């Protein structure tokens, strides 16, 4: 997506509507199921993790990038995805340090 956004023309467009077409392609709706966290993931899955700070207050939350290593749905959960408000299922996530200059982990 970042590479496509860099292609958006700055200033005057040579082809009218080119910038709009690029933005529409970048922000097109995702396929069904892509925004869900599977209850039993297969393969590596990248996550954005919102974690409370040391005092548990919302003002000190941090946003981290990580790789999902495993998921253990709460007892009795039968759906193929985890619910966003679920506080009883367990996730094991390997947090990544992202290099600001390259975007690599």
N, C-alpha and C positions, 0 to 999 in steps of 0.2 A: 504494500500500500504506500509506503513512504517513497519508493522509487516512482510510482505512478504520480504521486502528488508533486514530485519534483518536475514532472513533465508539464504541469499546468503552466501555460504561457503567462509571462509577466508583461504587462503593458498591452500593446496591440496584438491581436491574434491574426495569424496569416489565414487560417481557416475559421470563418465565423462558427461559433458553437463548439470549438475544439476543447476549450477549458471545461465547459459544461459536460461534455461527453466523458471526459476523463474523470471528473468528480462523480458523475453518476455511476461509472464503473467501479470506482473505489468504494462508494457507499451503497452499492446495491444490496438488497435484502439477503440475509444469509439463508441457506437451505434449512428446512425444518430439522430440529434436533441438534444443530451445530452449537447452539447456545446453552445446551444442557450438559450437566456434569454426570457422566454415566456412573451408575452404582457399582458396576464391575468393569472398570476400564481395561482396554486391551492396548498395549503399547504406551509410548510416552505421550503425555498430554501437558501442554503448557497452561499455566494458570496465573491469574492476577489475584493476589491474596491481600485482603485488607485485614491488618492485624492491629489490635489495640496497643497503645503504648504502655509503659511501665505502670502507670497509675490506673489503667483501665478506662480512662476518660476518652470521649470521642475526639477531643481536641488534639490528642497526641497519637492518632492512628498513623500507621505507615502502610504504604502500598508497595508490595514486593512482587517480584516475578519468581515463579518456581515451576518445577516439574513434578507432576503427580506420580508418586511411586506406588501407592496402594490406597484403596478405599475399603472401609469396613462399615457397611450400612447398619443402622440401628436395628435392634432385634425386632422382627416382625415386618420390616420394610420390604415390600415386594415389587415396587416399581423399578423400571430399568434406569432411572435417573435419581439423583439426590435432590431434595427440596432445598431451596436457598435459605429457608428459615430453620433448617434442621440443625439443632445444637447437640444431638446425641450421636450421630454418625461420626466416624473418625477418618481423617485423611492424613496420610503421610506424604509430606511435600518436601522436596529438596529445593531450598531457596537458592537463587542464583545471584551472583554479583554481576551486574551489567556494566560493561565498559562504556562510558558515556560517548567517547569518540567513535567507536565502531559499532556499538549495539550488540556486541557479542557477550556471551555468558562465560 
